[in-house]
Amino acid sequence: MKRPFGGRFPDIMKDVSADTEANGPYECFDCGTIVVTEEHPGRCSDCGGAMRNRRTPIE
C-alpha cells in the first residue's frame, strides 16, 4: 500500500473520543452560556437551549 505524502508524515492522526458525558464545560448552542458540571446539564438554565460538551469537537 502506498502511503500518502510519500510516507513523510508518521501516523499521527488519531480519532477523538466523543465522550459526551465527560466532566467539564458545557456550552449552550443558542445563547452561549457556559457551565462547568460533572453531569450533562441537559438544557440551558438561561434560555432552555441544547447544551454541548465543549471538549467534544464539532466537525
Secondary structure, 3 states (H helix, E strand, C coil): CCCHHHHCCCCCCCCCCCCCCCCEEEEECCCCCEEEECCCCCECCCCCCEEEECCCCCC
